[in-house]
Amino acid sequence: MAGRNPPTTAAHQCHAMTIKTDSSSSSLRTHLDHQPRPLQFGTSGRRGLLLDLTQLEIYINVVAELEYLQSLPVDAGGITPGDDFYFGADLRPSSTTITMPNPSRGELAQAIEAAIRAVDMRPVYCGALPTPALTAYALARGKGSIMVTGSHIPFDRNGYKTNTSAGELLKCHEQPINARVLAVRERVYAQPADTSPFAANGQFKDGPRELPEVDPAATEAYMSRYLDFFGPEALSGLKVVAYQHSAVGRDLLPRILRRLGAKVFPAGRSEVFVPIDTENIDASQLEVMQDLIGEVAARHGPVDALVSTDGDSDRPLVLGVDPATGRARFFGGDLLGMVTAEYLNADAVVVPISCNDAIDRGTQRHIVEPKTRIGSPFVIAGMQAAAARGRQAVCGWEANGGFLTATPITRNGCTLPPLPTRDALLPIIAVLAAARASQQPLVKLFERLPRRFSRAALLKDFPRAQSLALLCQLTPGNPEVCEVGFAELNHVACCNAAQESVPVTTAETEILSSIRDRLRGHFSRNAGFGEITRLNYLDGLRIHFDNGDVAHIRPSGNADELRIYAVADTQERADAIAALGVAEPGGILRSLALGASGH
């Protein structure tokens, strides 16, 4: 569908006039005291080092994104000048306050408010709330939204995520948005420095700025979404520890669980921001949570579970407690997704290639859609394709546990509206409700799943360029090749993303065999690995072994991190694979990287 031209309202004309070049004054660009580093799209949203996130840089990108949305038809996610536009933030300090005095950085939300006003939209500040709460509220009203969040990435970073009036920005939107960013950047930089609202350091001249009064309606609507669907007795009798840390939903989560009938014990609240990555829970974090469970149990008796979320509360964290021992067991997000989808009676599920392959072996194997690349935009595209083919109850999830729905979900006469963005509350409530309905502990509920176990780990401060160089050396030159099978010692079979055969030459076969041989040297039999049977290149490098082990290597899309996802027949083995991958200084990932650099 053809898009509309950008609007030419009085406000836009006024904005255009304020950034015209004034020959009597030098431009803003010549006055900047730093070299701007353009923001990039990551796996989902835009993220960067706080040092690079000037209010000027945020403003330029948001103005460009909103102008792009104003060029789209409303039924394609477009927004209309003069309409409400919703925004919110997590509890990361730089989201709403100045946190770096020299150079001054922070108050990202204030920059976003200014950008919303600049394109003739009415900013509605929904305050500190979960990302899915903001998105659900805006989508229900056919409006756009922006969440200021760095999610789980390190403290010295932040970012934001823009939603159209129909859902998340998809990968097809990124190129035209980036082109518009270039035009807006030129426009804003050309503004005379003395009339620009921005100082030489890229921050507002009149900062710090106050944010508008908080509109609590989005938070209340999100709570009603789950109270109406699950009902007041869904969690009756359960005793749950709510690990609060610095999650933006730390107060809302206990409120909702209590209204659903659970007895909830908030614990572990932190006034210092802690970036929790639900895909990378290590032994020390598990011990912290085990201690919280023990403290609550000592005062109030045995508990059933500990639940939490990441920083912006779109990724769940669930630990079941063994009633016999009091020990907690962590359930990976991909397993949470399987139980949730079963509880919701899904007839189509979409997951990325990094997820636990238990789904391919269990009762849901017949409703699994083709695996996608990693990132919610790819999962959403897969869900849209399933819904377009007539599936009635379509959902998806990521390895981090963020759960998405593309169609209305009906259960016990109640309907849950679709929410095609990562959500933490739905899987948390669903697995607790499933345990209560089955009258068994969470640990028993999850034992019904195929016995496949996963663990993820990462190397921090691993330059993305180095990660990409490593993968380049381990990837076949033919871009059509998505999967390589080694059926016999000297026989190589290749296929594309659609599982269609791709012919390979003798030279290509030799290259693929040499890649396998190189990987054998790091994933060795001495370390417990079997023979390599398959390599998948859909997103990163996923290595399959004949003993059932899986190791998946992929750079983070949001930070300088190199991740390894492990799947195995026991939790101990999955943990061991992940540990072998990120061991310092000579673990598998470091050794592979050294080989790639020629050392």
C-alpha positions in Angstrom: 0.0 0.0 0.0 1.4 3.4 -0.9 2.1 5.7 2.1 1.0 9.2 2.6 3.4 12.1 2.2 4.7 13.5 5.5 2.1 15.9 7.0 2.5 19.7 6.5 0.6 21.1 9.5 1.3 24.4 11.0 3.3 22.8 13.7 5.5 21.0 11.2 6.0 24.2 9.3 7.0 25.9 12.5 9.4 23.1 13.3 10.9 23.3 9.8 11.4 27.0 10.2 13.2 26.6 13.5 15.9 24.4 11.9 16.5 26.4 8.8 20.1 27.4 8.2 21.0 30.9 9.4 23.9 32.4 7.5 24.6 34.9 10.3 25.3 32.1 12.8 27.4 29.0 12.6 25.5 25.7 12.6 24.9 23.4 15.5 27.2 20.8 13.9 30.2 23.0 14.0 29.6 23.7 17.7 29.4 20.1 18.9 32.2 19.3 21.3 32.1 15.5 20.5 32.0 13.2 17.5 28.4 11.9 17.4 28.1 8.1 17.2 24.9 7.2 15.3 22.5 4.9 17.1 21.9 1.5 15.5 19.0 -0.9 15.5 19.8 -4.0 17.6 17.8 -7.2 18.0 14.9 -5.2 19.1 15.0 -1.4 19.4 18.0 0.9 19.5 20.6 0.5 22.1 24.0 2.1 22.8 26.6 3.2 25.3 25.2 6.0 27.5 28.3 8.1 26.6 27.0 8.1 23.0 23.3 8.6 23.9 23.1 12.4 23.9 19.6 13.9 23.9 20.4 15.3 20.5 21.1 11.8 19.1 17.9 10.4 20.7 15.9 13.4 19.4 17.2 12.9 15.8 16.3 9.2 15.7 12.9 9.6 17.3 11.9 12.5 15.0 12.9 10.4 12.0 11.0 7.3 13.3 7.8 9.2 14.0 8.0 11.1 10.7 8.3 7.7 9.0 5.2 6.4 10.9 3.3 9.5 9.9 4.0 8.6 6.2 2.4 5.1 6.6 -1.3 4.3 6.2 -3.0 3.9 9.6 -3.9 0.3 8.8 -0.1 -0.4 8.2 0.8 1.0 11.6 0.8 4.7 10.7 0.1 7.5 13.2 -1.7 10.8 12.6 -0.5 14.3 13.6 -2.3 15.7 16.6 -3.0 12.3 18.0 -1.9 11.0 21.4 1.5 9.2 21.4 2.4 7.2 24.5 5.8 6.8 26.2 7.1 5.3 29.4 10.4 4.3 31.0 12.1 1.6 33.1 13.9 2.3 36.4 17.4 2.6 34.9 18.5 5.9 36.2 19.6 7.4 32.9 16.1 6.8 31.5 14.7 9.8 33.3 17.5 11.6 35.2 21.0 13.0 34.5 23.4 10.4 35.6 26.7 11.4 34.1 27.8 14.9 35.1 30.9 15.1 32.9 29.9 14.7 30.1 26.3 15.2 30.9 24.2 12.3 29.8 20.7 10.9 30.7 17.1 12.1 30.7 16.4 10.0 27.6 12.7 10.2 28.2 12.8 14.0 28.1 14.5 13.9 24.7 11.7 11.6 23.5 9.0 13.9 24.8 10.6 16.8 22.9 10.7 14.7 19.7 7.1 13.7 20.0 6.1 17.4 20.3 8.3 18.3 17.4 6.3 16.2 15.0 2.9 17.6 16.2 2.0 14.6 18.4 0.6 14.9 21.9 2.9 13.1 24.3 1.2 11.0 27.1 3.6 9.9 29.8 2.6 6.6 31.3 5.4 6.7 33.8 7.5 3.7 35.0 5.8 0.6 33.8 6.4 -2.7 32.0 7.2 -2.5 28.3 4.2 -4.8 27.4 1.9 -2.7 29.5 2.7 0.4 27.5 2.5 -1.5 24.2 -0.8 -3.2 25.0 -2.4 0.1 26.0 -1.2 2.0 22.9 -2.2 -0.9 20.5 -5.7 -1.1 22.0 -6.2 2.5 21.0 -4.5 2.3 17.7 -1.7 4.6 18.7 2.1 4.5 18.7 4.4 4.2 21.7 8.0 4.4 22.8 9.5 2.6 25.8 12.8 4.0 27.2 14.7 0.9 28.3 18.1 -0.8 28.2 16.3 -4.0 29.3 19.0 -6.4 30.6 22.1 -4.8 29.0 24.9 -3.5 31.2 24.4 -0.4 33.4 26.6 1.9 31.2 24.1 1.5 28.3 20.5 2.3 27.5 18.1 2.7 24.6 14.5 2.8 23.6 12.0 0.8 21.6 9.4 2.3 19.2 6.1 0.7 18.4 3.8 1.5 15.4 0.1 1.8 16.0 -0.1 -1.9 14.9 2.8 -3.4 16.8 6.6 -3.5 16.9 8.8 -2.0 14.3 9.8 -4.9 12.0 13.0 -5.5 10.1 11.4 -4.2 6.9 10.9 -0.8 8.5 14.6 -0.3 9.5 16.1 0.7 6.1 13.5 3.4 5.3 13.8 4.7 8.8 17.6 4.9 8.6 17.3 6.8 5.4 15.0 9.3 7.1 17.5 9.6 10.0 20.1 10.9 7.6 17.8 13.6 6.4 16.6 14.6 9.9 20.3 14.7 11.1 21.2 17.0 8.3 18.2 19.2 9.1 18.9 19.5 12.8 22.7 19.9 12.4 22.1 22.8 10.0 20.2 24.7 12.7 22.0 27.8 13.9 23.8 27.0 17.2 22.5 30.0 19.0 18.8 29.2 18.4 19.1 25.4 18.8 17.7 23.9 22.0 20.9 21.7 22.2 24.2 22.7 23.7 27.6 21.7 22.4 27.5 18.5 24.5 24.4 17.3 22.8 22.1 17.9 25.8 19.3 20.4 26.2 20.5 23.9 27.1 17.7 24.3 29.6 18.1 20.9 31.3 17.4 19.2 33.5 13.7 19.0 32.5 10.6 17.8 34.3 8.5 15.1 32.7 4.7 15.5 32.3 2.3 14.2 35.0 2.0 10.4 34.9 -1.1 8.9 33.4 -1.7 5.6 35.3 -4.3 4.3 32.8 -1.9 2.0 31.0 -0.7 0.3 34.2 -4.3 -0.2 35.4 -5.4 -1.6 32.0 -2.5 -4.1 32.0 -3.5 -5.4 35.4 -7.1 -5.7 34.3 -6.0 -7.7 31.2 -4.9 -10.6 33.4 -7.4 -10.3 36.2 -10.2 -10.5 33.6 -8.7 -13.5 31.8 -7.5 -15.7 34.6 -10.0 -14.8 37.3 -9.7 -14.3 41.1 -9.1 -18.0 42.0 -6.5 -18.9 39.3 -3.6 -18.9 41.8 -5.6 -19.6 45.0 -3.5 -21.4 47.6 -0.1 -20.8 46.0 2.7 -19.1 48.0 5.1 -17.2 45.8 8.2 -15.1 46.4 8.3 -12.0 44.1 12.0 -11.2 43.6 11.8 -7.4 43.0 15.4 -6.2 42.5 15.1 -3.1 40.2 12.5 -4.4 37.7 10.1 -1.8 36.6 7.2 -4.2 37.3 8.3 -5.1 40.8 5.3 -3.6 42.5 2.7 -4.4 39.8 3.7 -8.1 39.7 2.8 -8.8 43.4 -0.4 -6.8 43.1 -1.6 -8.9 40.2 -0.6 -12.2 41.7 -2.4 -11.3 44.9 -5.6 -10.3 43.0 -5.4 -13.8 41.4 -5.5 -15.5 44.7 -1.8 -16.1 45.5 -0.1 -15.3 48.8 2.9 -13.2 47.7 6.1 -12.3 49.6 8.1 -9.5 48.0 11.8 -9.8 48.5 15.2 -8.6 47.3 14.2 -5.1 46.4 17.1 -3.0 45.2 17.4 0.8 45.0 20.5 0.4 42.8 19.7 -0.7 39.3 20.6 -4.3 38.6 20.5 -5.5 35.0 19.1 -9.0 35.2 19.4 -11.1 32.1 16.9 -14.0 32.3 18.9 -15.8 29.6 22.1 -15.7 31.6 21.3 -16.7 35.2 24.5 -17.9 36.8 25.2 -19.9 39.9 25.7 -16.8 42.1 22.4 -15.3 41.1 20.6 -18.6 41.7 22.1 -18.7 45.2 20.8 -15.2 45.9 17.3 -16.4 44.9 17.7 -19.6 46.9 18.6 -17.5 50.0 15.5 -15.4 49.5 13.3 -18.5 49.2 14.9 -19.8 52.4 14.4 -16.6 54.3 10.7 -16.4 53.3 10.2 -20.2 54.1 11.7 -19.7 57.6 9.2 -17.1 58.5 6.1 -18.2 56.5 6.5 -21.9 55.7 7.2 -23.6 52.4 6.7 -21.7 49.2 5.8 -22.9 45.7 7.9 -20.6 43.5 10.0 -17.6 43.0 9.1 -15.3 40.2 10.6 -12.1 38.7 11.3 -10.3 35.4 14.2 -8.5 33.8 14.6 -4.7 34.0 11.7 -3.6 31.7 9.5 -6.6 32.7 9.1 -8.2 29.3 11.1 -11.4 30.1 10.0 -13.7 32.9 12.1 -15.5 35.5 10.5 -18.5 37.3 12.0 -20.9 39.8 10.0 -23.9 41.1 10.6 -25.1 44.6 10.9 -28.8 45.4 8.6 -29.4 48.3 10.7 -32.3 49.6 14.0 -30.4 49.8 13.2 -26.7 49.5 15.7 -26.4 46.7 14.8 -24.2 43.8 15.0 -25.2 40.1 15.4 -22.6 37.4 13.1 -23.1 34.3 14.5 -21.7 31.1 12.3 -19.3 29.1 11.8 -21.7 26.3 10.4 -24.3 28.7 8.1 -21.7 30.2 6.8 -21.0 26.7 5.9 -24.7 26.1 3.9 -24.9 29.3 2.2 -21.6 28.6 1.3 -22.5 25.0 -0.2 -25.8 26.2 -2.2 -24.0 28.9 -3.6 -21.5 26.3 -4.4 -24.4 23.8 -2.4 -22.8 21.0 -2.8 -24.3 17.6 0.4 -22.7 16.1 3.6 -21.7 17.9 6.6 -19.8 16.6 10.1 -19.8 18.2 13.6 -18.8 17.1 16.3 -21.2 16.3 18.0 -20.7 19.7 15.1 -22.3 21.7 15.3 -25.6 23.4 14.5 -28.4 20.9 12.2 -30.1 23.5 9.4 -28.5 21.5 10.4 -30.7 18.5 10.0 -33.9 20.5 6.8 -33.2 22.6 3.1 -32.9 22.0 3.5 -29.5 20.3 5.8 -30.7 17.6 2.9 -30.8 15.1 2.0 -27.1 15.6 5.6 -25.7 15.5 6.0 -23.2 12.6 9.4 -22.9 10.8 12.1 -21.7 13.2 13.0 -18.0 12.9 16.0 -15.9 13.4 16.5 -14.5 16.9 14.6 -11.3 17.9 10.9 -10.5 18.4 10.5 -8.9 15.0 11.3 -12.3 13.4 9.0 -14.2 15.7 6.2 -11.7 15.0 6.6 -12.1 11.3 6.3 -15.9 11.7 3.2 -15.5 13.8 1.7 -13.2 11.2 2.3 -15.8 8.6 0.6 -18.5 10.7 -2.4 -16.3 11.4 -2.7 -15.5 7.7 -3.0 -19.2 7.0 -6.0 -19.4 9.2 -4.5 -20.5 12.6 -6.8 -19.4 15.4 -4.6 -19.4 18.5 -1.2 -18.3 17.5 1.6 -17.5 20.0 5.4 -17.4 20.1 8.2 -17.0 22.5 11.9 -16.5 22.8 14.7 -18.3 24.7 14.5 -15.5 27.2 10.9 -16.4 28.0 9.3 -13.3 26.5 5.9 -14.5 25.3 3.9 -13.1 22.4 0.4 -13.6 21.1 -0.8 -12.8 17.5 -4.5 -13.7 17.8 -7.2 -13.6 20.5 -6.8 -16.5 23.0 -10.0 -17.9 24.5 -10.1 -20.1 27.6 -12.9 -21.0 29.9 -15.1 -18.4 28.2 -12.7 -15.6 28.7 -10.8 -13.9 25.8 -7.3 -12.5 26.0 -6.6 -9.8 23.3 -3.5 -10.4 21.2 -0.3 -8.7 22.3 2.4 -9.2 19.7 5.3 -8.1 21.8 7.4 -9.8 24.5 5.5 -10.2 27.8 6.6 -11.6 31.1 3.4 -11.6 33.1 1.5 -14.0 30.8 4.0 -16.9 31.1 4.5 -16.3 34.9 0.8 -16.5 35.6 0.1 -19.3 33.1 2.7 -21.7 34.5 1.5 -21.0 38.1 -2.1 -21.5 37.1 -1.2 -24.7 35.2 0.5 -26.1 38.3 -2.5 -25.2 40.5 -5.0 -26.7 38.1 -3.0 -29.9 37.9 -2.6 -30.0 41.7 1.1 -30.6 41.4 4.3 -28.7 42.2 6.0 -26.8 39.4 8.9 -29.2 39.3 6.5 -32.0 38.6 4.7 -30.0 36.0 7.9 -29.4 34.0 9.0 -33.0 34.4 6.2 -33.9 31.9 8.1 -32.2 29.1 10.7 -34.0 26.9 13.9 -34.4 28.9 15.9 -31.7 27.1 17.7 -29.1 29.2 19.1 -25.7 28.2 21.5 -23.1 29.5 22.8 -19.9 28.0 25.9 -17.9 29.0 27.9 -15.1 27.5 31.3 -13.3 27.4 30.9 -9.6 28.2 33.0 -6.9 26.6 33.5 -9.0 23.5 33.7 -6.6 20.5 30.9 -7.3 18.0 33.4 -6.9 15.1 35.5 -9.7 16.6 32.4 -11.9 16.9 31.4 -11.3 13.3 34.9 -12.1 12.1 34.8 -15.4 14.0 31.5 -16.4 12.5 32.6 -15.4 9.1 35.5 -17.9 9.2 33.1 -20.6 10.3 30.4 -19.9 7.6 30.3 -21.3 4.1 30.8 -18.8 1.3 27.5 -19.6 -0.4 24.8 -17.4 1.2 22.1 -19.8 0.1 23.4 -22.5 2.5 21.4 -22.4 5.8 22.1 -25.9 7.0 24.9 -28.4 6.5 24.5 -32.2 7.2 27.4 -34.6 7.6 25.7 -37.9 6.9 29.0 -39.8 6.3 32.6 -39.0 6.8 33.1 -37.5 3.4 29.5 -36.7 2.4 28.1 -33.2 2.9 24.4 -32.3 2.2 23.3 -28.7 2.2 19.9 -27.0 2.2 18.5 -23.4 2.3 16.2 -21.8 4.8 13.2 -23.4 3.2 14.8 -26.8 3.6 15.4 -27.2 -0.1 18.5 -28.9 -1.3 21.4 -26.7 -2.4 24.1 -28.3 -4.6 27.7 -27.8 -3.5 30.9 -28.2 -5.5 33.8 -30.4 -4.5 35.7 -27.2 -3.4 32.7 -26.1 -1.2 32.6 -29.6 0.3 36.2 -29.4 1.3 35.6 -26.0 2.9 32.7 -27.3 4.9 34.7 -30.3 6.0 37.5 -28.1 7.1 35.0 -26.0 9.2 33.8 -29.1 10.9 37.4 -30.2 11.5 38.2 -26.9 13.1 35.2 -27.1 15.3 36.1 -30.6 16.4 39.3 -29.2 17.8 37.4 -27.1 20.2 34.3 -29.2 20.8 36.3 -32.3 21.5 35.5 -35.8 22.6 37.7 -35.2 25.7 35.2 -32.5 26.7 32.3 -34.9 26.2 31.1 -33.9 22.7 30.2 -36.4 20.1 30.7 -36.3 16.3 29.4 -33.1 14.6 26.4 -34.1 12.5 24.8 -30.8 11.5 25.6 -27.1 11.3 22.8 -24.5 11.1 23.5 -20.9 10.0 20.0 -19.4 10.3 21.2 -17.0 13.0 24.8 -17.4 14.2 26.2 -21.0 14.2 24.2 -23.9 15.8 26.2 -27.1 16.1 24.5 -30.5 16.5 26.4 -33.6 17.9 25.5 -37.2 17.6 25.2 -37.6 21.4 22.3 -35.1 21.4 24.4 -32.1 22.5 23.7 -28.7 20.9 25.9 -25.6 21.1 24.8 -22.4 19.5 27.2 -19.4 19.1 25.8 -15.9 18.4 26.8 -12.3 19.0 24.3 -10.2 21.0 22.4 -7.8 18.8 22.3 -5.1 21.6 25.7 -5.2 23.3 29.4 -6.3 22.9 28.7 -9.8 24.0 29.2 -13.2 22.5 26.6 -15.8 23.6 26.5 -19.5 23.7 23.2 -21.5 24.0 23.5 -25.1 25.1 21.0 -27.9 24.9 21.5 -31.5 26.3 19.8 -34.5 27.7 20.6 -33.5 31.3 20.8 -30.1 33.0 24.2 -30.9 34.3 25.5 -31.4 30.7 23.8 -28.2 29.4 25.4 -26.3 32.3 28.8 -27.9 31.5 28.6 -27.0 27.8 27.8 -23.3 28.6 30.6 -23.2 31.2 33.1 -24.7 28.8 32.0 -22.1 26.3 32.6 -19.0 28.5 35.5 -20.3 30.7 38.3 -17.8 31.1 40.9 -17.4 29.8 40.9 -20.5 27.6 37.3 -21.6 27.1 35.9 -22.6 23.7 34.7 -19.1 22.7 38.0 -17.5 23.5 40.0 -20.2 21.8 37.9 -20.0 18.7 38.3 -16.2 18.7 42.1 -16.5 19.1 42.2 -18.8 16.1 40.1 -16.4 14.1 42.6 -13.6 14.9 45.5 -15.7 13.8 47.1 -16.0 17.3 
